[in-house]
Amino acid sequence: MNPDQSALSERWSANPMRQAGEEALDRLKRGLAPTAARLPVVNGLIDLRGFQFPSLLLLNEISGSHGRLSGRDRVQQIKGRLTLRRITLADIDFSFAKVAGTFWENCTFERVKFRDANLQGVRFAACNFSDVDFDLSNMENTYHGTTLDSTNGTYERVTFRASNLVGSMYSSPRFSHCDFSRARLDGVDFRGSRFERCKFAGRLYQVWFRGRFPDASPGEQDGLRRTGVDPAS
């Protein structure tokens, strides 16, 4: 962690920023977006750089060939996942933030920055993004797609430049005018994803662009249902 990034994270441990961060998190839990009332604004964006969302607790994990699981399955038992629903976030900077493990459902992101953020294991279910920056972020094991109740999942003018998307999962999202240049995509299967004028530049190792799979394994179906995702989508 560089000095600037460390300072951005540490400032949330003392007032007045600590209280402002707690209020921002409380608003999110109530389905409301953070406001600039108590938070600074930098370059026209509400400044939540370096903010840390509550961490979930991993209780157990089973992967590989185990019982009804196939080699590509991974089932985790977790506790404390923060679930945020039906929020519209606009003009916010989450650069260097720790967002890992959160679950966003039916949310809208407009002009939001997640540059160099930790998004490991985040679930973006039926969310819509426009003019969003994920450059240099860690997006390992993220989910992008639909839910049982919605077929949304659009990415318009979104950048993933030099981001880490290894292990990410997809269920029919649509990408329009997006940039994946230099992103780490090793072994990624863009199941059912649709692409319009998107850019891929760099190494693509065992990357799959395939249609939808109606025959998900039992382990996959169970894992998807636990996160509110329709395995038939």
C-alpha positions, -999 to 999 in steps of 0.1 A, spaced: 0 0 0 15 33 -11 16 63 14 -12 81 -4 -34 50 -4 -26 44 33 -36 79 42 -69 76 24 -77 44 44 -65 56 78 -85 89 77 -117 69 83 -105 58 117 -108 92 133 -135 119 135 -149 137 117 -144 113 88 -152 82 109 -186 96 118 -192 107 82 -183 72 70 -206 55 95 -235 78 83 -227 70 47 -228 32 54 -261 36 73 -276 54 44 -266 26 20 -281 -1 44 -314 19 42 -313 19 4 -301 55 1 -270 69 -16 -243 88 4 -246 126 1 -221 154 1 -235 169 33 -208 154 56 -183 141 30 -158 160 9 -161 164 -28 -130 160 -50 -131 167 -88 -169 167 -87 -171 133 -70 -182 125 -34 -150 113 -18 -152 78 -4 -117 68 -14 -101 43 9 -134 36 27 -137 0 41 -170 -18 40 -177 -44 68 -159 -77 61 -177 -110 58 -165 -141 77 -157 -172 57 -167 -202 78 -160 -230 54 -152 -237 17 -156 -268 -4 -142 -269 -39 -132 -294 -66 -147 -329 -69 -166 -334 -36 -199 -352 -35 -222 -336 -60 -196 -309 -68 -178 -309 -101 -142 -297 -105 -153 -262 -114 -176 -258 -84 -168 -238 -53 -193 -235 -24 -186 -212 5 -203 -209 39 -201 -173 49 -214 -150 76 -221 -113 76 -223 -105 39 -235 -69 35 -265 -68 10 -274 -35 -6 -305 -33 -28 -322 -8 -52 -297 21 -47 -287 46 -73 -251 58 -68 -239 87 -89 -208 108 -89 -189 89 -62 -153 79 -59 -146 46 -42 -109 44 -54 -87 23 -31 -118 13 -11 -123 -22 3 -157 -33 -10 -148 -71 -9 -176 -95 -2 -206 -72 -6 -237 -80 -25 -254 -54 -47 -288 -62 -62 -308 -40 -86 -285 -11 -81 -275 16 -106 -240 31 -108 -235 63 -128 -201 81 -130 -186 60 -102 -149 52 -97 -136 20 -82 -101 25 -94 -75 3 -76 -103 -9 -52 -106 -43 -36 -138 -59 -50 -129 -96 -44 -160 -118 -42 -185 -89 -48 -218 -99 -63 -233 -74 -88 -268 -90 -94 -291 -72 -119 -271 -40 -116 -266 -14 -143 -234 6 -148 -227 37 -170 -194 56 -171 -179 36 -143 -141 31 -138 -129 -3 -125 -93 3 -137 -65 -15 -117 -91 -30 -93 -90 -65 -79 -123 -82 -91 -114 -118 -85 -143 -141 -80 -169 -114 -87 -204 -121 -101 -220 -101 -129 -255 -110 -142 -292 -116 -134 -313 -125 -104 -344 -146 -98 -365 -114 -102 -347 -93 -128 -328 -97 -161 -309 -65 -158 -271 -64 -159 -258 -38 -183 -224 -21 -185 -221 10 -207 -188 29 -212 -173 9 -183 -135 5 -181 -117 -26 -166 -82 -16 -178 -55 -37 -160 -81 -50 -135 -79 -86 -122 -110 -105 -132 -97 -140 -126 -124 -163 -113 -152 -139 -122 -186 -154 -131 -212 -142 -156 -249 -147 -163 -259 -129 -195 -249 -93 -188 -246 -68 -217 -214 -49 -223 -215 -18 -245 -184 4 -254 -164 -12 -226 -126 -15 -223 -109 -46 -210 -74 -36 -221 -47 -54 -202 -72 -70 -178 -64 -104 -163 -90 -128 -177 -72 -161 -173 -98 -189 -175 -128 -166 -175 -160 -179 -191 -183 -150 -202 -214 -171 -201 -242 -156 -222 -225 -122 -221 -233 -98 -250 -207 -74 -263 -211 -42 -284 -180 -23 -295 -159 -35 -266 -121 -35 -266 -99 -64 -255 -61 -58 -258 -35 -80 -242 -31 -116 -233 -63 -137 -234 -55 -171 -219 -83 -198 -219 -110 -171 -221 -144 -183 -233 -171 -164 -251 -200 -188 -251 -238 -188 -249 -259 -197 -219 -256 -231 -202 -289 -245 -192 -272 -275 -176 -254 -260 -146 -242 -287 -122 -262 -293 -90 -234 -277 -70 -234 -246 -92 -272 -243 -90 -272 -245 -52 -244 -219 -50 -262 -195 -73 -295 -198 -54 -277 -189 -21 -268 -155 -37 -302 -149 -51 -292 -158 -87 -315 -177 -110 -295 -208 -122 -318 -211 -152 -310 -176 -164 
